[in-house]
Amino acid sequence: MRFGARWSFCHSDRDGICAGGSANTVSYFEFLARWYNLPFLALVLAGFAAGLAARLRRRRATALSTGLIAAGIVGLTWNGALHDLGLNGYATRFPVVLASSALIGVFIGITLDRARRRLFPAVEGLAFTVPGLEGSLARVVSREVGTEPGSGRAQWRDEDGVMHVVRVHAADESLPFGREVRLLTFDSGGRSYLVDTA
């Protein structure tokens, strides 16, 4: 889309040359308000509403909200390209644009949601230094806690999505930051796990 100095879209005539003049330009908001763009604006707003509803329920945005927003943006971009190229026939192209945008939006929504769940799994709860985690692999997130040498904190996520933050200590007084360590025995007096750093 060709933007003028006043952020207006340029209507192209049949040979692709902008004729200029107020009759041949339309503002960005006028372009968005045209009937063939309204369904895609509605998709974007519905996606934001679904995401907001998920946040209010203290859940992450789902594939539905991501897919709706993506479908709306794809449709608006597609119509903008048709507009810029001076291709008319929005009514005849509308079903194709709508169906294609919906399919692309569904694909983007599902793909991004799967990637998010894999890379950033949701935390269903939080627990601090509970006994019974012997044998688990935890990642060191802090190397120094208090004045005791070789003490720190590590975290481990169980299969239910609960994040366990535990106090740990190493026999050789060295805790490699960011490394996985195995929780060995739990010292109930010091509320800390002895870990194997090897």
C-alpha distance (Angstrom), angle and dihedral (degrees) to the residues before:
residue distance angle dihedral
M1 . . .
R2 3.76 . .
F3 3.76 112.9 .
G4 3.79 120.4 -155.4
A5 3.77 127.0 -151.1
R6 3.80 89.4 -84.5
W7 3.80 95.0 48.9
S8 3.77 92.9 -103.5
F9 3.77 129.4 147.7
C10 3.76 117.6 -119.3
H11 3.78 118.4 -131.3
S12 3.77 110.4 -140.9
D13 3.75 122.3 -144.4
R14 3.79 122.4 -137.6
D15 3.79 96.5 -77.0
G16 3.83 91.9 49.3
I17 3.81 96.6 -108.5
C18 3.80 117.4 129.5
A19 3.79 107.6 -120.8
G20 3.81 93.8 -160.0
G21 3.77 128.2 -151.0
S22 3.77 131.3 103.2
A23 3.78 92.3 -76.2
N24 3.80 91.0 60.1
T25 3.79 100.2 45.6
V26 3.75 129.4 74.0
S27 3.78 127.1 -172.0
Y28 3.77 121.0 -116.8
F29 3.80 92.5 -108.7
E30 3.79 92.0 48.0
F31 3.78 88.2 52.8
L32 3.80 91.9 50.8
A33 3.82 91.0 48.0
R34 3.79 93.6 59.8
W35 3.79 114.5 113.3
Y36 3.80 95.8 -112.7
N37 3.82 91.1 57.7
L38 3.81 98.2 45.6
P39 3.85 95.6 80.5
F40 3.80 90.2 52.9
L41 3.79 92.0 48.1
A42 3.81 86.8 50.9
L43 3.82 90.0 52.4
V44 3.81 91.2 52.4
L45 3.82 91.9 48.4
A46 3.82 91.2 46.2
G47 3.80 89.5 51.5
F48 3.80 91.8 52.0
A49 3.82 90.1 46.5
A50 3.82 91.4 51.3
G51 3.80 90.5 48.7
L52 3.80 91.6 48.6
A53 3.80 91.2 49.1
A54 3.80 89.7 51.9
R55 3.81 90.8 50.5
L56 3.81 91.6 49.7
R57 3.80 88.5 53.4
R58 3.82 87.0 49.4
R59 3.77 92.8 -113.3
R60 3.75 130.6 125.1
A61 3.78 122.2 -102.4
T62 3.79 109.6 -84.5
A63 3.78 134.7 -139.7
L64 3.82 86.9 -97.1
S65 3.81 95.3 63.3
T66 3.81 92.9 41.5
G67 3.80 91.8 47.6
L68 3.80 93.9 48.8
I69 3.80 92.8 50.4
A70 3.82 91.9 45.8
A71 3.83 92.2 49.1
G72 3.79 91.0 50.3
I73 3.80 93.7 49.0
V74 3.81 92.3 46.7
G75 3.81 91.1 50.5
L76 3.79 93.5 48.5
T77 3.80 90.8 47.6
W78 3.80 91.5 48.7
N79 3.80 92.6 50.1
G80 3.79 90.0 45.7
A81 3.80 90.3 55.0
L82 3.81 91.0 49.5
H83 3.78 89.2 48.8
D84 3.79 93.8 49.2
L85 3.80 93.2 47.7
G86 3.80 89.4 52.1
L87 3.79 93.0 -121.1
N88 3.78 111.7 153.7
G89 3.77 128.3 -166.0
Y90 3.80 97.9 88.7
A91 3.81 90.3 159.3
T92 3.80 93.4 56.7
R93 3.81 93.8 42.3
F94 3.80 95.6 43.5
P95 3.86 97.6 87.2
V96 3.81 91.0 50.3
V97 3.80 93.0 46.4
L98 3.81 92.1 47.0
A99 3.82 94.9 47.4
S100 3.80 93.7 44.3
S101 3.80 92.5 47.0
A102 3.81 90.9 49.8
L103 3.81 92.1 51.0
I104 3.80 92.7 47.1
G105 3.82 90.4 46.3
V106 3.82 92.0 51.6
F107 3.80 90.6 49.5
I108 3.82 93.1 48.2
G109 3.81 92.4 44.9
I110 3.81 94.9 50.7
T111 3.81 93.2 42.7
L112 3.81 94.8 49.7
D113 3.80 92.5 43.3
R114 3.81 92.3 52.4
A115 3.81 91.4 47.2
R116 3.82 91.1 49.0
R117 3.81 92.6 49.2
R118 3.78 90.6 49.1
L119 3.79 97.5 45.0
F120 3.81 99.5 32.3
P121 3.81 109.9 25.6
A122 3.77 115.2 -168.1
V123 3.81 119.2 -100.6
E124 3.81 108.6 -129.4
G125 3.79 95.7 -174.8
L126 3.79 146.0 -14.0
A127 3.80 128.8 -123.3
F128 3.80 129.5 179.5
T129 3.82 124.1 -144.7
V130 3.78 99.9 -33.4
P131 3.83 119.8 171.5
G132 3.78 122.6 -116.7
L133 3.79 100.0 59.4
E134 3.80 95.9 108.5
G135 3.80 112.4 144.5
S136 3.82 95.1 24.8
L137 3.79 122.3 128.1
A138 3.81 111.5 -124.0
R139 3.79 130.7 -179.2
V140 3.82 118.5 -125.4
V141 3.83 109.6 -121.4
S142 3.80 99.1 168.1
R143 3.80 129.3 28.2
E144 3.78 100.7 -166.7
V145 3.79 126.0 49.5
G146 3.78 116.6 164.0
T147 3.77 121.2 -31.2
E148 3.80 98.8 -54.5
P149 3.84 110.8 111.4
G150 3.78 115.1 -124.3
S151 3.79 94.8 21.1
G152 3.78 126.1 124.6
R153 3.76 145.1 128.9
A154 3.78 131.2 -83.0
Q155 3.79 133.4 -176.3
W156 3.77 133.5 -143.1
R157 3.81 130.7 -180.0
D158 3.79 117.1 -144.4
E159 3.80 125.8 -147.5
D160 3.82 91.3 -93.0
G161 3.81 91.7 59.0
V162 3.82 95.2 -106.3
M163 3.80 112.3 145.0
H164 3.82 112.4 -139.1
V165 3.80 116.1 -158.0
V166 3.80 108.6 -166.7
R167 3.77 135.3 -178.9
V168 3.79 111.1 -122.2
H169 3.77 139.2 -175.9
A170 3.78 133.2 -168.4
A171 3.78 126.6 -140.2
D172 3.81 92.1 -135.4
E173 3.82 92.3 48.2
S174 3.81 93.3 -118.0
L175 3.79 125.6 113.9
P176 3.82 114.9 -179.7
F177 3.82 107.9 -141.8
G178 3.80 114.8 -122.8
R179 3.80 93.8 11.3
E180 3.79 126.1 121.8
V181 3.80 115.2 -112.7
R182 3.79 130.2 -176.3
L183 3.80 117.8 -119.6
L184 3.80 108.5 -128.6
T185 3.80 117.8 171.7
F186 3.79 130.1 -1.3
D187 3.79 118.7 -129.5
S188 3.80 103.9 -151.2
G189 3.80 92.3 -169.6
G190 3.78 95.2 55.2
R191 3.82 93.7 29.4
S192 3.79 89.5 -130.9
Y193 3.81 139.5 119.7
L194 3.78 123.1 -127.5
V195 3.80 106.3 -133.2
D196 3.77 136.6 -159.2
T197 3.80 109.5 -130.2
A198 3.80 95.6 -175.9
